[in-house]
């Protein structure tokens, strides 16, 4: 197993996958043959609802990996060990792939290059006809189907880039395509797929139910299931990106290529080709820190199923990586870098600054990882070359508000501080003097009667250009606020409760007896908020409620609920029955400081 070179895989925890997954067209990766549906192992989690397509539960197989591969890949493309010869498959794919896909440009990111003091190149997969690399794998898979079977059509379960890739490919190849999505999928998603020619079927409350329906239709109607990543032809299709790079840049000067990782098809395809042709080039995966299935799997030497996944980078929010991508990743992936939501937002802004183009969060993962890698591995050589594969640009416009708010925190150019100052005249002036001349981006305060201490939430812009210099500037700022002993300051820039809710919540502190605080995630669908409120049992009184639409598929709610300690087990059982992921924030210092007396 390759070393992760200090990039430690962190929570969420995972469970070892003891079974393998389907890899052939009849029972692809997440979308199994009907006979396996009844035995699907449900992933242990506090909330079982699968809010995105890849966070649904993986499914068990019934055959060995080599047997399934042999059903898909002809003998001329197999090695003596029974596994595919991906170099030949990728070179073969180039004869068909450009019927639908384009050879995307390699763009020099001037601003990023100057800031990081190296050559940063962007492989622009966001410029594909469906604005995502997924078209390569879907088209390559479907172009190699047996016409004697494919005339009946193909099916997949997806509401994202994979669905668009399948629908676009089906139209090009004149193959009927059925796309299964959960009921309540935002109209923009199923409208786009229908526009591309896919027959959209809305079924079930979440992606687990939609996957069951997908498997049922594949078995009942003889449709071929198109997997999103765990298939040799899909992997080979993505690997054509690596082939293109050799015609676009002198690979002798390339130090590393950065790929976002969801199920692993992209990094497996690029990695297996590049390592054969230029083994000195590092292949580095990038994952969201709360959706790090590949990092944990490589660390443990076997695939894991995450108990829960973060959903911001929803295009890469995968509970378990594919079996074949993981096998290849163990051979060709050098490192995995994990990044935060704020760092992803900063990467989206970097892309806009350099190209005037926007990326979806999963598509910006490689840029975020490249920046982190460059900061951790400085080099005096300004000619060293780092490549980021910008893999997708399908994001709702409304989501840009959240991205813009969090980008400055992700860049380290803004800090969010909780300050405690004396509740007396002149204290505010003293705080402002300590902060000046730095610009204040937000300032929130409410008088609390009977208290001799005021709690203030302050956003402050930092002027230093480099991360190390900004860290030193923050240290000096905190020191100046605290220097006379009358005021304290705590950095909340990494506190999700503060960033998502507290900064937008008014009303001040309250002494509510037996109050428990919970932060929920729930699907952003029509009437979802109303259903959430109606589901709360009258027995439990809501004492605090804050909801904000962030423009994504998943929204966040902060709720205070009055519940005596003796009734807490009943409340927790009820919350688990709701089926929405949640976090207990009752013991949070931010809650105690700003909301509770």
N, C-alpha and C positions, 0 to 999 in steps of 0.2 A: 504494500500500500504506500502511495507517495506521502511524504511528510507534508504537513500543513504549515511548516515553517513559522510557527508562532501564532497562526491565525486559529485560535482555539474555537472549536465548535461549542456553542453555548445553548442555553435553554431556548425553545421548549424541549422537554425530554421526549425520548422516542422509545418505541417498542420494536424489538427485532421482528422482521418479516420472515416467518419460517417457510411460507409458501412462495412459489414463483407466480408470475402473471402471464396472461395470454400475450402472444406476440404476433399472431397471424391475423389476416384480414377478417376472419370470421369471429375473432374474439379479442379485439385489440385491447391493449394496456388497461385502461380504466373501464372498458366497456365490454363485458364478458358475454360468452355464450350462455344461453338460457339455463343450461344444466347447472351452472355454478351460482346462479343468483340466490337460490334458497340457502346456500351455505356461506354467503359472504360474511367474513368476520367484521363486526362493527368495532371501530376504533374506540378504545376507552377515552372518554372526554366528558367534561362537565356539561357540555351542551352539544347535542348530536347533530344539529342542523348544519348541512353542508351549504354554505352561503356562496361559494364559488365552485366552478366546475372541477378544479384540481384539488380542492379541499374535501371532496367527497371520498368515501372509503375505497381503498384499493380492493381488488378482487383476486381470489385464489385461482391457480391454474390446474390443469389436469395432466400435463405432459412435461417432459424434460425440455430444457431450453434448446438443445440441438435438434430434437424432434420437431419442435415448432418452427425453428428456423428453416429446417429442410423443407417444410411445407410451403414456405414463402419464397426462399431463394433457390434458383436453379443450380444444378451441380457445377456448372462452369464458373460460378461465382463463389464457390465454397473452397475453403482451405482444407488441408488434410485432417485438421482437428475438428472439422464439422462446422466451424464458425465462418461468417462471411469474409471474403477478401474485399474490405471496404475501399481500398485504393482503386481496384478495378470497378467496383460498383459506382464510386463517385465519378470516375472518368466516363463511365458508360452513361451516367445520369445527365452529363452535359449535352448528350445528343437529343434529349427530350425536354430538359428543364426550361430552355429558353423559348419554348412554344408559348409559355404563360408568364415566366418570370423575366426580369431584366437583370443584367450584370450591373450591380449597384456601384456607385462611385466610392472612392476612398478620399475623404475630405480632410484637408489639413486644418485642424482647430487652432487658429493663430493665437487667440487670447489664452486658451488653456496651455498651449505650448510655452508661451512667454511666462505665464505664472508658475508653471511647474518646472521650467528650465529643461525641457526635453521636447522631442518631436511627438506630438499627439495626433494620431490619425483616426478618423471615424469611418467605419464601414457602414454605409448608409442603407441598411435593410429597411428603414422606415420609408424608403422611397419605392418599395415594391407596389404593384397595382392595388393590393389590399392593405398597404402600409404596415406590413409585417413579414418577417422571414418565414412564417408558417406556410406560406404559399409554396415554397420550394419542396418541403417534405410531402405535403398533401398531393401536389401535382405529380411528383416522382412516383409516389405510391400508386396513385390512380392510373397513371399512364402505363404502368406495368401489370395491371390487372388482366386476367384472362377474359377476353370479350365474351366467351361462352357463359361466363358467370356475371360479368359486370353489367350486362344489358338490363338485369333486374333492378340495378341501382345500388347506391351506397347509403350508409347511415352513420351518423356520429352524434355524440352528446356534447354540445358546446354552445356557449353564448358569446364567445370571444373570437380571437384571431384564428383559431383552428376552424371554427365554423365558417368564417369568411373564406379561408383558404380552400376548404372542401367545396363550398358553393361555387366559387370562381373556377376551380379546376373542373368541376362537374359540367359547368356551362361550356368550357372550352372543349372538353372531351365528349360532350353530348351524352352524359350519363345522368340519370335521375338521381337526385340527392335529397335525402330526408334529414333534417337537423332537429334534434330533440332539445328543447330548453324547458326549464321549470316555468310553471305559471307565475306570472308577476315579473318576468324578465322585462327590464326597461324597453319601451317600444323602439328606441333608437337602435337597439341591438338586433331585435328580430326583423325590423324594417330593413336594415342594411343587408342582412343575409337574404331576405326575400328579394330584395332588389337585384342581388347577384344571381338569382335563379334557384335558390334552395327552397325546398318545401318545408316550412317551419311548423313543428308540432309542439304546442305548449302542454306540458304534462308534469304533474306533481308539485309539491311544495318546495322541494330543494333538489340538488343535483344527484343525491342518492336515488331518489324516486325517478328522476329523469333518466339516469343510467339504467335502471331496471327496465324502463320502457324501451330504451334503445336496444338492450340485449333481447328483449322479447320480440321486437320487430325484426331484428336481424335473423332470429331463429324462425319466426313464423312466416316471414315474407321472402326469405332467401337473400336478404340484403347483405352486402359486404361492409363490415364495420371498419372505419378508417381511424386508426389510433393517432393520438396527437404527438407521441414521441417514441414509444417503445416498439419500434418496427425497423428492420434493416433498411427498407427502401425510404422510409421517412428520414432516418439518420443520414443515409447517403445523399438525399436531397439537400439537407442542411449542410452537408460536407462540401457541396459545390461552392460555398462561400470561401472555404479554404483554398480551393483550386483557383478562384478568381484573384485572391490576394497575391499569389505568386506572379501574376501578370501585371500587378499594379504597384508593387513595391519591391525593393531589393531586400529579400528576407534575411540576408546576411547581417543587416543592420537592425533587424527587429529583435527586441528583447523579450516582449511578452504580448500575447493577445488575450483580451478580456471578454468573457462571454457571460451574459446573464444565465442563471440556472433555475429552471423550474423542474420539469421532468427529466431533463438532461440530454435531450435529443440534439440540441444545437451544439453544446460543448463537445459531445461525443463525436459528432460528424466533423466538426472543424479540427478537433484534437487528433483524431485518428489519421486524418490526411496530413496535417502539418507535421506531426511527429515522425511520419514516414519520410517526408521530404526535407524537413529542416528541424532535426531533433533538438537543436540548441534553443529553439524558441519556447519560452514558457507558455503553457496553457493555463490560464487562471480563471476560475469560476467566481462569480459574484452573486451572493444571495442576500435577501433581507434578513436581518438578525433574528427575526421572529418567524422565519420560514426557511430554515437552514437544513433541509433534509439531506442534501448532498454533503455538506460539511460534516454532519453527524455520521452519515453512512461511511464516508471515507475514514473518519476517525476510528470508528468501531470495526471497520473491515467487513461490514455486511449492511444490507439495506435496512433502514428503520422506518417506522411509521410514526410521524409526529402526533402527539396527543391533540395539539391544536396549532393553527398557523395564523400568522398575521396576514391581513387581507389588503393592505395598502397597495402593494405590488401584485394585484390580483392575477395578472397574467403569468406569474411565477409562484403563486401561493399553492404549493404542492405538498401533500402529506407524505408522499413516498415517491422517490425517483424511480424511473423505469429500470427493469432488470438488465436489459441489454445496454442502455446508456451507462448504468453503473459499472458493468463489467469493463466497458471501454474507458470510463473515467479512471478506474483504478490503474489503467495502463498509461494514460496520457495526460491526466490533470496534475499539475504541479502544486497548485495552491487553491484555496478557496478563501475569498475575502468576504466578510460580513459587514453590511452597512445598515444605518438607521434610516427611518422614514425621513428625517430632516436632511440627511446626506443625499437621499434620492431626490428630494425636492431641489436641493442645491444643484444637483447634476442636471435636472431639467432646465434650470435657469442657465447653467453653463452652455448647454446645447443651444438655447435660444440666443444667447449673447454671441455665439460664434457663427451660427448658421441662420438665425431668424426662423428656426423650425422648432416645433414642440414635440416632445416624446411622452409616451405613457410611462408610468412609474417602472414597470418591468423593463421597458426599452431603455431606460436611463440607468439601470443597474450597472452596466459595464463602465460607464463614465465615473460613477460614484466609486466603484472599486478601483479603477485606475488611479484616481486622485489619492485614495487612501494608500495604495501600494507605493505610489511615487513619494508620498510623504514619509513612509516607513523605510523606504529604500532609496535615500538620496544618492545622486551620482554627480561627479564633477563633469561628466561628459554630456554636453548639451545636445549631441547628435543622437543619443540613444532614442530608439523609436518604440512607442507603446501604441497599440491598436485597440480601440473599443468598438465592438459590434453593436451599433445602435439598432436594436432588434424590432422596435414597434412604435407606432405613433397614434394608436387608437384610444383616445381619451376624450371624455365629455368636456366641453368648454367650461361648464360650471365648476369642474374640479380645479381649474386654474387658480381660483380664489384661495383654496387651501394650500396649493403649491407655493403661491406667492408669499403667503403668510409664514410658511415654515422654511422657505429657502434661505433667508438671512440667518436663521438659527443654524441651519445645516452648514452654512459656510463659515460659521463662527463669527459673523460680522454683527450679530446682535446677541445680547444676553438678557435673560429674564431673571430678575432678582426679587426675593422676598425680604423686605427690610422691616425691622422693628425699631420704631423711633418713639421717644417720649411723647405722650399726649399732652403737649404744652405749647404755648405760643413760641414761634421761632424755630421749632423742630423741622418743619418743612423746608424752611430756608437753609438750614444747616445741611439737610440731605441734598438739596439742589446744588449747593456750593461744592459738596464732595463729588458730585457727578460731573459738574462742568469741567471742561467745555464740550463734553460728549453730548450728542443729541439724545433727547429722551423720546422714545417711540411710543410709550404708553405709560400711564400713571393711574392706578386705581386705589381708592381709599374710601372708607366709610367710618364715620365716628361711632364708637361703641360706648354707650353710657355706662359710667361707673368704672371704666378701665383707665389705668394710667399709662397704657402702652398702645400705640397705633401700629397696625399691620398694613404695609403698603406694598403693592405689586408694581414693579418698575421695569420697563423695557428700555434698554440702553444700546445705542450703536457704538461699536468699537471701530477705531480709525486705522489701526495697524494693518498693513497689507498682507502679511504672511501669518499662517496659523500659529507658529511658535511665538511670534511677536504679539499676536492677539492674546495668547495665553498669559504672557507676561503683563500685558495691559490690564487684563481682568484681575490678575493677582494684585496689581497696584491699586486698582479701583476698590476692591474689597478691603484692602488694607486702609485706604483713606477713609472709607465709610466707618470703619470700626475703630479708628485711631484714638478717639477721645473716650471710648468705652460706653457712650450713651446710646449708640446705635449698633445693630447687628445686620448682617446681610448674608443671605444664602442663595447660591446659584441654582435656579430651577430650570435651566435650559434643557436638561435631559429628563424632566419630570413630565410624563404624559398627561397625568391628571391636571397639572397646572396649565399645560399648553393647550389641551383640548377643551377644557371646561372652565377652570377657575378664572382665567383671564377674561372670559365673556360673561361671567355670572355676577349679578348685582344682588344687593339685599343685605350684605354684611353677615356677621356671626349671629348665631342663635343657640339658645340653650334648650334644645329639644330632647326630652328624656328618651332614652333607649333608641336613639337614632342610629341606623346602620346605613352606610353609603356604598352604593354599587355602581360600577361603570359597565354598561351593556353595549354590545354590537348587535345590530339587527339589519335585515335586508331593507334597502331603500327602495321600496315598492309602493304603488298606490295604496293608500289607506293603511299602510304598515304601522304608522304611529298610532292611529286610532285603535287598531287591533291590539297593539301593545298595552295601551291604557285601559282598554276594556277587559283585558285579560287579568289585570291586577285585582286580586280578591279584595272585596270591601273590608275584610277583617284587618288588612294591613294598610295603615294610613300613610299616604305619600306626603312627606314633609319637605322635600326638595325635588325639583325636576328641571333639567336643562337638556335641550335637544337642539342640534344645529345641523343643517343640511350642508354636507361638504362636497356635493356634486358627484360622489362615487356610488358604487353599488351597495356599500355598507355604511350605515350611519352609527353615531355614538349617542348614547343617552347616559346622563348622570342622574341617579335617583336616590333620594334619601327615603328610608322606610322606617317608621316607628315599630319596633318589635322588642318586647321584653326578652331577656336572655333565655328564659324558659321556653319561649316559642321559636327560638332561632332554628332548631332542626326542622320544624315544620315550614318555616320560611325558605330555607335552603332547598328542601325537597320541592317546594312549589317553583322556585326559580329554575331548578333543573328541569322541571316538567315544561317550562316555557320553551325550552329548546334554543335559547339565545346565549351565545358566549358571554360571560360576565366576569368581573373582577371585584373582589371585596376590597374597598378602599377605606374602611372604617378606621384603620390604624395609621393612615397616611398622615405624615407631619403637615403636608399642605392643607389637608382637610381640617386638622386641629388648629392650624394657624389662621385660616381665612373664613371658615364656615362654622366652627363650633366654639362655644364659650366654655 
